[in-house]
């Protein structure tokens, strides 16, 4: 499995490797964390849903053109 972005807010994921081939994947925007080992990926920490909403609203407003005057 190749996870490069957070499934909740599309922020790039940070990965930290541990012995035994495990990785801790972290989203710096919403705080969600996953543990990955071989093909198993499980969520360790749920996201901060308020941060996810704020990130999504920011993405929508930044790509949406301003209304006509």
Secondary structure, DSSP 8 states (H G I E B T S, - for coil): ----B-TTT--BEEEEE-GGGEEEEEETTT--EEEEETTEEEEEE---HHHHHHHHHHHHHHHS-----
